[in-house]
Amino acid sequence: MIVFDLKCAGDHVFEAWFGSSSAFEEQRERGLVSCPYCGATDVIKAAMAPSIPAKSNSRSMPSTLPTPEAMKAAFEALAAAQSKALETSEWVGRAFADRARAMHVGDEASGPIHGQSTAEEVRDLVEEGVPIAPLLVPIVPPEAIN
């Protein structure tokens, strides 16, 4: 068995196992290989880094974790960047999934929006290929501000 990194027409990258390179080509030509994210069957091999095992006589390097101060600084920088992006974004509340979907299919003019969605709504949007990203720092909905 061999594992390939694959890429669909929607730029999703994923892994798949095949018996051989020719087995991949045969299945791809028959439309049997599809993207697990969007279902596209227009799939190609993505660039892969070779798997080179470590030498048996070498020691592994200890991993270094960022300091708490570095983590705090990184989180504050992310929060500031998100806050700046939200200044030009429209709050759409619970209508987020419907608005994002409408923008994606062209039924509504696109622009930056933010709002609330359930985990199921997020999963559906991702499966439909709607480009979304979670907010890294929670925000308080405008109607909840005193």
ABEGO torsion letter per residue (X at the ends): XBBBBBBBAAGBBBBBBBABAAAAAAAAAAGABBBAAAGBABBBBBBBBBBBBBBAABBBBBBBBBBAAAAAAAAAAAAAAAAAAAAABBBAEAAAAAAAAAAAAGABBBEBBBBBBBAAAAAAAAAAGBBBBBBABBBBBAAABX
